[in-house]
Amino acid sequence: MMRAWLSQHGYVLLFTLKQLIAKPVTNICSILVMGIALSLPVGAYTLIENLHALSGQVADMPQMSLFVKTDANSQDIANIKQKLESDEQIIDFQYIPKETALQQLQQSSGLANIAHHLGHNPLPDAFVVHTQKNTAQVLEQLRTDMQNWPEIEFVQFDSDWIERLNAILDLSRAVMFMLSILLSIAIIAIMFNTIRLQILTKRDEIEISKLIGATDSFIQRPFLYFGTIQGLAGGFVAWSIMIISVNTMNHKLIDLTQLYNSDFQLHYLSLADSISLLFFSAWLGWLGARISVASHLWQIEAK
């Protein structure tokens, strides 16, 4: 029984592949259209996930800069170090004397000449503080407490841009979801029309099949295989477009990341995401074919 079932499905699969090969131009164009349509939400998803990973890397260890008052003495510096060491929210910190800060400024491209002609060192002593990852409210409260220390002139905490970026990413996910729905409907409509044309073309064959006792499930099976294979091929095209696009963009990012002393690169779709894409695209092709068959096959009766 199982062998007969596998034999039937194997025969239908080979028959469907022969149909695809018989009209290569038409079928390739249809597959490319589906692949390009799928690549748009997949590309948006890949970009959003990469930006989310980037913001997560920055937010994993929040950083604050504490600028000491210009009239602070060595005892004031020691007091600040003691307070930082005793705070459980502080992971580690680095003391940057004003002399070191001036040397770093002189080594910066574009600012070397300005720093060289300064009559005196206008920079304050500073601490770069790495804190525990926590909520924005807790970190903001920590910043406020440090700001009230008598030895501190100003505390800089660049968390607002991360929150704005996360808000933009949340909005982008909603837009991507809507785009995915619309393009999925478009792919289903393409497959619906493709299968409808096939049914009309093979109307006589279907009538004869019904006359000799073929069941509806047997008749619709090649159409479902056709839709599934085309959907799967469209998903593979979308996946290939993303691989090529990410690889091209990474080559272009090299010069940009070097300017910021970073090694950030866009990541490809994960294995799980790639498999999900292929399954989803195959399901869209099957669904379009299934709806089309259910809508048109019953209209053909054996004569």
N, C-alpha and C positions, 0 to 999 in steps of 0.2 A: 504493500500500500504506500509506504513512504517512498519507495523507489519509483513508483509510478508518478507520485506527486512531484518529486524532484525532476523526473524526466520531462513532465509537462512544462514545468516552469523553466527548465533549462532550454527546451525547444522554443518557448515564447521569447526568452531572453535573446537567443541567437537570432530569431526572426526579427526582433525589434532592432537589434544592432545592424542587421542587413538593411533595414528600412532607413536607418540613420545614414548609412554609408551610401545608399542609393541616391539620396538628394543632399550631397555634402554642403553645397552653397547655402541653400535655404536653412538647413539645420544649424550650420555654423553661425549664420547671421542671428538666428533665434537665440542660440546659446550665448553669443557675445552680448546681445541686448540684455539678457538676464544677468550675465556676469557683471556688466558695467553698472546695471541698476543695483545689484547687491553690493558692489564695491563702495558705493557712496556711504551707506550706513556703517559698513564694516570699517571704512577709512575713518569715519568720525569716531567710532568706538575705539579704534586703535590709538588715535590721537588723544582722546580724552583719558584713556587708561595711562598713557605715557605721561601726560601732564599731571594726572592724579598721583602717579608714582613719584614724580619730581617734587610736587608739593609735600608729599609724605616724607620724603627724604629730608627736606628742609625742616619740616615740623617735628621730626623725630627727636631732635635735640634743640629746643628753642634757645636762642642766643640773645643776651642783653649786653649792651655796652654802657658801662658806668664811667662817667667823666668826673674826675676829681676837681675840686676847686683849685684855682691857680695858686692860692696862698697856703695850700695844705703842706704840712711838714711830714717828716718820716713817721712820727707818732700817729698822725692821722691815717697814713697808709697802712700801718700795722693794725689800727683799729678796724679798718675796712676788711683786711684779710681775716681778722679774727671773726668778724660777723659773717663773712661768707663761708668760712669753715664750719661754723656752728649751725648754719641753715640747712635743714634736711632737703630742701627743694633744690639746692645747688649740687650739681654733679661734679663740676670742676670749674676752675677759673684761671685766667692768665693775666698777670700784671704787666702792663706795657708802659714803661717810663716815657716821659715826654721826649727825651733824647732819642729813644728807639723809634718813636712815632715820627719824629722829624726825619730820621734817616730813611724810613720807609717812604715818606713823602718825597724825599729827594730822588729816590730810585724809581718813582712812578713816572711812566711815560707821559709827557705833556705837562707835568708839574715840576719837573726838575729845575728848570730855570727860575720859576717863581720861588720855589723853596730855597734856592741858592742865594737869592738876593734879599731874603728876609733879614731885617736888622737884628731880630731876636726870635726866640722860639715861642710862638703864640699857642702852641699845643699844650693841653693839660695832660697830666698822668691819667691813665685809663685802666679799666679792668674789663676783660671780655669774659662773660659769665655764661656757662651752659647750664640750663636748668632741666629738671625732670619734665617729661612730656605730660601736660595737664590741660585742663580746660582753659579757655581764653580768660574767663573771669578770675580764676586762681592766679594765672600768670600776670594779669593786669593788676591784681591786688599786690603781688610781690613787687612789681615795678613801682607801684605807689609807695610801698613801705621803704624801698631803697631810695626813692626820691626824697624821702623825709630824713634820711641820714644827714647829720650836720656836715659831714666831709664831702658829700656828693653835690655837684653842681647840676648835673642832668643825667637822666637815664633814658637810653634809646632802646626801644623794643619794637622791631619791625615784624609785627604779627598781622597788621591790618591787611597787607597785600595777600597774605596766605588765605585769610578769611574771604577776601574778595575773590580770589582765584577759585576757592572751593565753591563759592556761590555761583560763579560763572560755570564751573564744571557741572553743578547740579542742574542749572538751566540747560546746558548743552546736552546733558543726558535726556532731559525731557524732549528737547527738539529732535535728538537722534531717535528716540523711541517713536515719535510721530512720523518721522521720515521713514523709519523701518516699516511701519504699518502701511503707509501709503505705497511704498515701492513693492512691498509684499503683495498688496492687492493688485498692483500693476502686473507683477509676474504671474499671478494667478489668472488675471484676465488674458495675458498673452497665451498662456498654456490652454486656457479655456477655448480661445478662438482657434488655436492650432489643432486641437483635438476635434473641434467641431468641423473644421474643414476636412480632416481625415475621415470622419464618420460619413460626411456627405459624399466624399470621393469613393468610399467603399460601401456605399449603400447596397448595391447589388450583392456583394459578397456577404454582407450581414444578413440579407434576406434569405440567401441560399443556406447559410449556416443555421438559421432558425428553422428552415424547412426540414433539415436533416436532424433536428433535435438538439442543436447546441444550446447550452444554457447561457443566460445573460453574463454570468461570472466568467465563463469561458470566452465569450465574445469580447468582453471589456478588458480582459487581462492584457492583451498587447498594447492597448491605449494607455493603461495605467503604467506599464513598464516604460513606454515611450516618454510619458511625462516625467516619471521618476528619473530616468537616465538623463534627460535634458536638464532637469533641475539640478541634478548632481554635477553635470558638466558645467552648468552656469556657476555653481558654487566654487568649483575648482578654478574657473576663470577669475572670479572675484578674489579668491585666495592668491592666485598668481599675480594679479594686479597689485595687491597689497604688498607682497614680497618685493616686487620690483620697485614700488613707490618708496617703501621704507628704506631699501638699500640705496636708492638714488638720493633720498633726503639725508641719509647718514653721511654720504660723501660730501654733500653740501654743508653739513653741520660742522665738519671738521674745522674749517677756518674760523667759524663763529665761536665754537667752544674754546678754541685756543686763545682767543682774545680775553676770555674770562677764566683761564686756567682751569677748565673743566673738561671732563671726559664723558659728558652726557651724550647718550645715543638713544635713538628711538628703538624700542623693542618690537620684535615681530609678534604676531599672534601666538599665544601659547598653544600647546598641543590640544588641550581640552577645547579651547576656543575654535581652533581649526576644525576639529572633528564636529563640533556643534554647528559650525557654518555649513559643512558639507551635508550633515543630516537635515538641517533646516531647509537648505536649498532643494534637496531631494524631496522633502515633505511638501514644499510649495509646488513643485512640479507635479507630484502625485495628487495633491489637493485640486489643482486646476484641472487636471485630467479627470479626476473623479467627479467633480461638479459637472463638467462638460458631458461626460458619459451618462450621468444620471439625468441630465436635462434633455439629451437628444436620442439616446439609444432606444428608449421606450416608444418613441414616435415611429420607429421602423418596425413594421409587422411583416411576418411571413405571408407571402401571397401564393 
